[in-house]
Amino acid sequence: MQEYPDAANEIKAWVAIVEGVRWHNFAEVRLMFRDADYINGYVVFNIRRNRYRLITVIHYAKTTDEKRTEGHVHIRSFLTHKEYNDPRKWDRRFGAK
């Protein structure tokens, strides 16, 4: 977050929330983050009132008769609003989709 010091506190708050919750579906994400969007398999969070976008992939928590999974949130990219307009950049740090 050294590149984006104006977003550091909001990212820290987002991480604290995400580490303490287990989502089972996107509707539960929206209860906590009303401006989150589901786009082509990604969950996109607005940071700093839409100045930045946090692109994630969420594997939701599940419970079956055999096992229980905790779920995981994978960060794919952190983009400026301008960069976000090019979906090819959404996975730029992890390889193109």
Secondary structure as UniProt FT lines:
FT   TURN            2..3
FT   HELIX           5..7
FT   HELIX           8..19
FT   HELIX           26..32
FT   TURN            34..35
FT   STRAND          37..39
FT   TURN            40..41
FT   STRAND          42..47
FT   TURN            48..51
FT   STRAND          52..59
FT   STRAND          62..63
FT   STRAND          68..69
FT   STRAND          72..80
FT   HELIX           81..84
FT   HELIX           87..89
FT   TURN            90..94
//
